[in-house]
Amino acid sequence: MNVEPCLHKRIVLSLLLLGCCMTFNVSVLEAQDPAFSQYFNNRTYSNPAFTGIDGALTFTAAYRKQWSKVPGGFTTQSVSVEDFEPCFNSGLGLFVMQDTEGEGILRTQMAALSYAYVIPFRQGKTLHNVRLGFSPYWMQKDIDWNRLIFSDQLDPKQGAIYPTQFQPFEDIPVNFGGLNAGFVYRRDKPTRWKDDSQLSIGVAVNHLLNISFNTGPIESLQGLDTGLSPRISAFLGFYHPIFRMTNKRYLFYVTPQFKYESQGKIQSSSLGATIRYESMTVGLFYQNTTPFADWQNTNAFVAYVGVSMGVANNQAIDIGLSYDTNPGGLRSRTGGVFEVSIKYFIDNNGLFCKLFDMGSGDNRVHCPPVGQPAKRRFRQTK
């Protein structure tokens, strides 16, 4: 078939978008939410109960570029702000995301508010937190049908020269909303180095409700009456100082992490760990479509490097870079996945606490001392 290279790319892109990114009325294909390799830096996206868990006013920005060798590829950007109010044992947050596929042909936008209530209790020197969170959200999906090529437009020699008989759905963009809910248990326990170890366990269900904001379908871009499948996620993380170089030097910290997600008939899991010394962090993760290693399915290794810098006495910035590579054949044909995240912390001890001049009490949730990112991970409760 004598098709020009740019036209050939458009055809491939059309097949990818129609086959992978849209909701069809078949049992094999289902829509899926965008995912982040650095899920530990975008925790409220997966579980609203993590809102405010950093214990400070936190600004986060993330950028993800996937499949760079595919025309347009997949690009995801997000920004969020969170604040923890120790006076009310509450976390408040706002998350905004945009995902584009195929040079902006298919675009998904999302905005979500999040709230988490923290129930702290003590057993000796160990502080336990039970966090309950929920997040109402709005989403919009849009597609430019004119930039796609359909099979009835193709001539074997001259390419796309015929008009298509495809009748696109006219009620575009599609607007809908819903509710996410989650639960997190966190335990802070002092160690012999007086730096706390931390255990976090969380589960969440996203898209508990699917509500249409127009007369069209709930989620489908083809006029089908289909809703977005619930996204179930589970998280397990452990943060612990492992050893000190000398009595006066800083500690090494290890953070094993595991995450599992399932949406419709699509599932994924990630297992790995990061190691931190002073201001530097390195990590390696393995992702697969099954909870355990299975080289027959889609899988990837994720390399991560991060740096933490104190900006002022009560401010700090964390920067994280990661790269995904597929062990299988997709690596050479699609390219890897590059992701960068930036988190800026301001330790304000709560906006409302200052406004109402309220104390935090003895059960204050432990917070990172953002002005000392290389020394102490958690501040001791007074």
VEXDREN-2710 file (C-alpha; in Angstrom, 1 decimal):
% VEXDREN-2710
k/r/px/py/pz
1/MET/0.0/0.0/0.0
2/ASN/1.6/3.3/-1.2
3/VAL/0.7/5.5/1.8
4/GLU/2.8/8.5/2.7
5/PRO/4.7/8.2/6.1
6/CYS/2.7/11.0/7.8
7/LEU/-0.6/9.4/6.6
8/HIS/0.6/6.0/7.8
9/LYS/1.3/7.5/11.3
10/ARG/-2.2/9.0/11.4
11/ILE/-3.7/5.6/10.5
12/VAL/-1.7/3.9/13.3
13/LEU/-2.7/6.6/15.7
14/SER/-6.4/6.3/14.7
15/LEU/-6.3/2.6/15.4
16/LEU/-4.6/3.1/18.8
17/LEU/-7.1/5.7/19.9
18/LEU/-10.1/3.7/18.7
19/GLY/-8.8/0.4/20.0
20/CYS/-7.3/1.4/23.4
21/CYS/-8.7/4.7/24.6
22/MET/-12.4/4.6/23.9
23/THR/-15.3/2.7/25.4
24/PHE/-16.7/0.2/22.9
25/ASN/-19.8/-1.9/23.3
26/VAL/-17.7/-5.1/23.5
27/SER/-16.5/-7.1/26.4
28/VAL/-12.8/-6.9/25.6
29/LEU/-12.1/-3.1/25.6
30/GLU/-12.8/-0.8/28.5
31/ALA/-11.8/2.8/29.3
32/GLN/-9.0/3.2/31.9
33/ASP/-7.9/6.2/34.0
34/PRO/-4.4/7.6/33.5
35/ALA/-1.7/6.2/35.8
36/PHE/1.4/7.6/37.4
37/SER/4.7/5.7/37.8
38/GLN/5.5/7.9/40.8
39/TYR/2.2/7.1/42.6
40/PHE/3.9/7.8/45.9
41/ASN/4.2/11.4/44.8
42/ASN/0.6/11.6/43.7
43/ARG/-1.2/9.7/46.4
44/THR/-4.4/11.7/46.6
45/TYR/-5.1/10.8/42.9
46/SER/-5.4/7.2/44.0
47/ASN/-6.8/7.6/47.5
48/PRO/-8.4/10.7/49.0
49/ALA/-7.6/9.5/52.5
50/PHE/-3.9/10.5/51.8
51/THR/-5.0/14.2/51.6
52/GLY/-2.8/16.3/53.9
53/ILE/-0.6/13.3/55.0
54/ASP/2.6/15.3/54.5
55/GLY/1.4/17.5/57.4
56/ALA/2.1/20.8/55.6
57/LEU/0.8/23.1/52.9
58/THR/1.9/21.1/49.9
59/PHE/2.0/22.0/46.2
60/THR/2.6/19.2/43.7
61/ALA/3.1/19.3/39.9
62/ALA/3.6/16.2/37.8
63/TYR/4.3/15.7/34.1
64/ARG/4.3/12.2/32.4
65/LYS/5.3/11.5/28.8
66/GLN/4.4/7.9/27.6
67/TRP/5.2/6.2/24.3
68/SER/7.4/8.9/22.8
69/LYS/7.9/7.0/19.5
70/VAL/4.1/6.8/18.9
71/PRO/2.7/9.8/17.0
72/GLY/1.4/12.1/19.7
73/GLY/1.9/9.5/22.4
74/PHE/0.3/9.9/25.8
75/THR/0.9/13.0/27.9
76/THR/-0.5/13.6/31.4
77/GLN/-0.1/16.8/33.5
78/SER/-1.4/17.4/37.0
79/VAL/-1.2/20.0/39.8
80/SER/-2.5/19.8/43.3
81/VAL/-2.5/21.6/46.6
82/GLU/-3.1/20.0/50.0
83/ASP/-3.2/21.4/53.6
84/PHE/-3.3/19.6/56.9
85/GLU/-5.3/21.2/59.8
86/PRO/-4.1/19.7/63.1
87/CYS/-6.7/21.6/65.1
88/PHE/-9.5/19.8/63.2
89/ASN/-7.5/16.6/62.4
90/SER/-8.4/17.2/58.8
91/GLY/-6.8/17.4/55.4
92/LEU/-8.1/19.5/52.5
93/GLY/-7.1/19.3/48.9
94/LEU/-7.6/20.2/45.3
95/PHE/-6.4/18.0/42.3
96/VAL/-6.5/19.0/38.6
97/MET/-5.3/16.8/35.7
98/GLN/-5.3/16.8/31.9
99/ASP/-4.5/13.8/29.8
100/THR/-4.0/14.1/26.0
101/GLU/-3.6/11.2/23.6
102/GLY/-2.5/11.4/20.0
103/GLU/-1.3/15.0/19.6
104/GLY/-4.3/16.3/21.5
105/ILE/-6.9/14.3/19.5
106/LEU/-8.4/12.7/22.6
107/ARG/-8.4/14.8/25.8
108/THR/-9.5/14.1/29.3
109/GLN/-9.7/16.8/32.0
110/MET/-10.5/16.3/35.7
111/ALA/-10.9/18.4/38.8
112/ALA/-11.4/17.0/42.3
113/LEU/-11.8/18.3/45.8
114/SER/-10.7/16.0/48.6
115/TYR/-11.2/15.8/52.3
116/ALA/-9.6/13.4/54.9
117/TYR/-10.5/13.1/58.6
118/VAL/-7.8/11.7/60.9
119/ILE/-8.6/9.7/64.0
120/PRO/-5.3/9.5/66.1
121/PHE/-4.8/7.3/69.1
122/ARG/-1.8/6.1/71.1
123/GLN/-0.4/2.9/72.4
124/GLY/2.6/3.7/74.5
125/LYS/5.0/5.7/72.3
126/THR/3.4/4.5/69.1
127/LEU/1.0/6.9/67.4
128/HIS/-1.8/5.4/65.2
129/ASN/-3.8/7.3/62.6
130/VAL/-7.0/6.1/61.0
131/ARG/-7.7/8.3/58.0
132/LEU/-11.1/8.4/56.2
133/GLY/-11.3/10.4/52.9
134/PHE/-13.7/11.2/50.1
135/SER/-13.4/13.2/46.9
136/PRO/-16.1/14.5/44.6
137/TYR/-14.9/15.1/41.1
138/TRP/-15.8/16.4/37.6
139/MET/-14.4/15.0/34.3
140/GLN/-14.7/16.0/30.7
141/LYS/-13.8/13.9/27.6
142/ASP/-13.4/15.4/24.2
143/ILE/-12.2/14.1/20.8
144/ASP/-11.6/15.6/17.4
145/TRP/-13.2/13.2/14.9
146/ASN/-11.9/15.2/11.9
147/ARG/-8.3/14.3/12.7
148/LEU/-8.9/10.5/12.6
149/ILE/-8.9/8.3/9.5
150/PHE/-11.4/5.5/9.1
151/SER/-11.1/2.3/7.0
152/ASP/-13.7/3.4/4.4
153/GLN/-11.6/6.4/3.5
154/LEU/-8.6/4.4/2.3
155/ASP/-7.6/3.6/-1.2
156/PRO/-5.0/0.8/-1.6
157/LYS/-2.7/3.1/-3.7
158/GLN/-3.6/6.7/-2.9
159/GLY/-4.4/6.5/0.8
160/ALA/-7.2/8.4/2.4
161/ILE/-9.1/9.9/-0.5
162/TYR/-12.8/8.9/0.2
163/PRO/-15.3/10.5/2.5
164/THR/-16.2/8.4/5.5
165/GLN/-19.7/7.1/6.3
166/PHE/-18.9/7.2/10.0
167/GLN/-21.4/9.3/12.0
168/PRO/-19.7/10.7/15.1
169/PHE/-21.6/11.3/18.3
170/GLU/-22.6/15.0/18.4
171/ASP/-22.9/15.5/22.1
172/ILE/-19.1/16.2/22.6
173/PRO/-17.5/17.0/25.0
174/VAL/-18.9/14.5/27.5
175/ASN/-19.2/15.8/31.0
176/PHE/-19.7/13.6/34.1
177/GLY/-18.8/13.4/37.7
178/GLY/-18.7/11.1/40.7
179/LEU/-17.3/10.3/44.1
180/ASN/-14.1/8.6/45.3
181/ALA/-13.6/7.2/48.8
182/GLY/-10.7/5.8/50.7
183/PHE/-9.2/4.5/53.9
184/VAL/-5.6/4.7/55.2
185/TYR/-4.1/3.3/58.4
186/ARG/-0.7/4.8/59.5
187/ARG/1.5/3.9/62.4
188/ASP/4.4/6.0/63.6
189/LYS/6.8/4.2/66.0
190/PRO/10.0/5.6/67.5
191/THR/13.3/3.8/66.8
192/ARG/16.5/3.6/68.7
193/TRP/17.7/6.5/66.6
194/LYS/14.7/8.7/67.6
195/ASP/13.6/8.8/64.0
196/ASP/10.2/7.3/63.6
197/SER/9.5/4.3/61.3
198/GLN/6.2/4.6/59.5
199/LEU/3.8/1.9/58.2
200/SER/1.0/3.0/55.8
201/ILE/-1.8/0.8/54.5
202/GLY/-4.5/2.1/52.2
203/VAL/-7.5/1.0/50.1
204/ALA/-9.7/3.1/47.9
205/VAL/-12.5/2.9/45.4
206/ASN/-12.7/5.6/42.7
207/HIS/-15.8/6.3/40.6
208/LEU/-18.2/5.0/43.3
209/LEU/-20.8/7.2/41.6
210/ASN/-21.1/8.1/37.9
211/ILE/-23.3/11.1/37.2
212/SER/-23.9/12.6/33.8
213/PHE/-23.9/16.4/33.5
214/ASN/-25.5/16.5/30.0
215/THR/-28.2/14.5/28.2
216/GLY/-25.7/12.2/26.6
217/PRO/-24.1/9.0/27.9
218/ILE/-22.2/8.9/31.1
219/GLU/-18.7/8.2/29.8
220/SER/-18.7/6.9/26.2
221/LEU/-17.7/9.1/23.3
222/GLN/-19.8/7.0/20.9
223/GLY/-23.2/7.5/22.4
224/LEU/-23.2/4.3/24.3
225/ASP/-24.9/4.2/27.8
226/THR/-21.7/3.1/29.6
227/GLY/-20.3/4.4/32.9
228/LEU/-16.6/4.5/33.9
229/SER/-15.7/1.3/35.7
230/PRO/-14.8/1.7/39.4
231/ARG/-11.0/1.8/40.0
232/ILE/-9.9/-0.2/43.1
233/SER/-6.5/0.5/44.6
234/ALA/-4.5/-0.9/47.5
235/PHE/-1.3/0.5/48.9
236/LEU/1.3/-0.7/51.3
237/GLY/4.4/1.3/52.3
238/PHE/7.0/1.1/55.1
239/TYR/9.4/3.9/55.9
240/HIS/12.3/3.0/58.2
241/PRO/15.8/4.1/59.2
242/ILE/18.0/1.2/58.6
243/PHE/21.5/2.3/59.8
244/ARG/23.7/5.2/60.7
245/MET/27.1/5.8/59.1
246/THR/28.6/7.2/62.3
247/ASN/27.1/8.5/65.6
248/LYS/27.0/12.0/64.1
249/ARG/26.1/11.3/60.5
250/TYR/22.7/11.0/59.0
251/LEU/20.7/7.9/58.6
252/PHE/19.9/5.7/55.6
253/TYR/16.2/5.2/55.1
254/VAL/14.5/2.4/53.1
255/THR/10.9/2.6/51.8
256/PRO/9.5/-0.7/50.4
257/GLN/6.2/0.0/48.6
258/PHE/3.5/-2.1/46.9
259/LYS/0.5/-0.9/44.9
260/TYR/-2.3/-2.8/43.2
261/GLU/-5.0/-1.3/41.0
262/SER/-7.9/-2.8/39.2
263/GLN/-10.3/-1.2/36.8
264/GLY/-12.8/-3.2/34.9
265/LYS/-10.9/-6.1/33.4
266/ILE/-7.6/-4.2/33.6
267/GLN/-5.2/-4.6/36.5
268/SER/-1.7/-3.6/37.4
269/SER/0.7/-3.9/40.3
270/SER/3.9/-2.2/41.3
271/LEU/6.5/-3.5/43.8
272/GLY/9.8/-1.9/44.7
273/ALA/11.7/0.3/47.1
274/THR/13.5/3.6/47.5
275/ILE/16.6/4.2/49.6
276/ARG/17.4/7.7/50.9
277/TYR/20.6/9.2/52.3
278/GLU/20.7/12.8/53.3
279/SER/19.0/14.7/50.4
280/MET/19.3/12.0/47.7
281/THR/16.8/9.2/47.0
282/VAL/17.1/6.3/44.5
283/GLY/14.7/3.6/43.8
284/LEU/13.7/0.7/41.5
285/PHE/10.2/-0.7/40.9
286/TYR/8.7/-3.5/38.9
287/GLN/5.3/-3.1/37.3
288/ASN/3.2/-5.8/35.8
289/THR/-0.4/-6.6/34.9
290/THR/-0.4/-9.3/37.6
291/PRO/0.6/-9.1/41.3
292/PHE/3.7/-11.2/40.7
293/ALA/6.3/-11.4/38.0
294/ASP/4.9/-12.7/34.7
295/TRP/7.1/-12.1/31.7
296/GLN/4.3/-13.0/29.3
297/ASN/2.3/-9.9/30.1
298/THR/2.9/-6.2/29.9
299/ASN/5.6/-5.3/32.4
300/ALA/8.2/-2.5/33.1
301/PHE/11.1/-1.6/35.3
302/VAL/10.9/1.9/36.8
303/ALA/14.1/3.7/37.8
304/TYR/13.6/6.6/40.2
305/VAL/16.0/9.3/41.5
306/GLY/14.9/12.2/43.8
307/VAL/16.5/15.1/45.6
308/SER/15.2/17.1/48.6
309/MET/16.3/20.7/49.4
310/GLY/15.6/22.9/52.3
311/VAL/14.5/26.3/51.0
312/ALA/13.9/28.1/54.3
313/ASN/13.4/27.3/57.9
314/ASN/9.9/26.1/57.2
315/GLN/10.0/25.3/53.5
316/ALA/11.4/22.5/51.3
317/ILE/11.2/21.2/47.8
318/ASP/11.3/17.6/46.5
319/ILE/12.1/16.8/42.9
320/GLY/11.6/13.3/41.5
321/LEU/12.5/11.8/38.1
322/SER/11.6/8.4/36.8
323/TYR/11.9/6.4/33.6
324/ASP/10.0/3.2/32.7
325/THR/11.4/0.7/30.3
326/ASN/9.7/-2.5/29.0
327/PRO/11.8/-5.7/29.1
328/GLY/9.7/-7.0/26.1
329/GLY/9.4/-5.9/22.5
330/LEU/7.3/-2.8/23.1
331/ARG/10.4/-1.0/24.3
332/SER/11.9/-0.5/20.8
333/ARG/8.6/0.3/19.1
334/THR/6.9/2.7/21.5
335/GLY/9.7/4.2/23.7
336/GLY/9.8/4.4/27.4
337/VAL/7.9/6.6/29.9
338/PHE/9.4/9.7/31.4
339/GLU/7.9/11.3/34.5
340/VAL/8.9/14.3/36.7
341/SER/7.3/15.5/39.9
342/ILE/7.9/18.6/42.0
343/LYS/6.6/19.0/45.6
344/TYR/6.9/22.2/47.5
345/PHE/6.2/22.1/51.3
346/ILE/5.4/25.0/53.6
347/ASP/5.2/24.1/57.3
348/ASN/2.4/26.5/58.4
349/ASN/1.0/24.4/61.3
350/GLY/-2.4/24.8/59.8
351/LEU/-4.1/27.8/58.2
352/PHE/-7.2/27.6/60.4
353/CYS/-5.2/27.1/63.6
354/LYS/-3.6/30.4/63.1
355/LEU/-6.9/32.1/62.1
356/PHE/-8.7/30.9/65.2
357/ASP/-5.6/30.7/67.5
358/MET/-6.2/27.1/68.4
359/GLY/-3.8/24.6/69.8
360/SER/-3.0/21.2/68.2
361/GLY/-3.2/19.0/71.3
362/ASP/-1.2/16.0/72.3
363/ASN/-2.5/13.8/69.5
364/ARG/-1.1/15.9/66.7
365/VAL/-0.3/13.8/63.7
366/HIS/3.4/13.5/63.0
367/CYS/4.6/15.8/60.1
368/PRO/7.8/15.9/58.2
369/PRO/10.0/18.9/59.3
370/VAL/10.1/20.5/55.9
371/GLY/13.1/22.7/56.7
372/GLN/15.3/19.7/57.5
373/PRO/14.6/17.2/54.7
374/ALA/18.0/15.5/55.2
375/LYS/17.9/15.1/58.9
376/ARG/14.6/14.2/60.6
377/ARG/11.7/12.7/58.8
378/PHE/9.1/13.2/61.5
379/ARG/8.7/15.8/64.2
380/GLN/8.1/14.4/67.7
381/THR/4.7/15.0/69.2
382/LYS/4.8/17.5/72.1
END
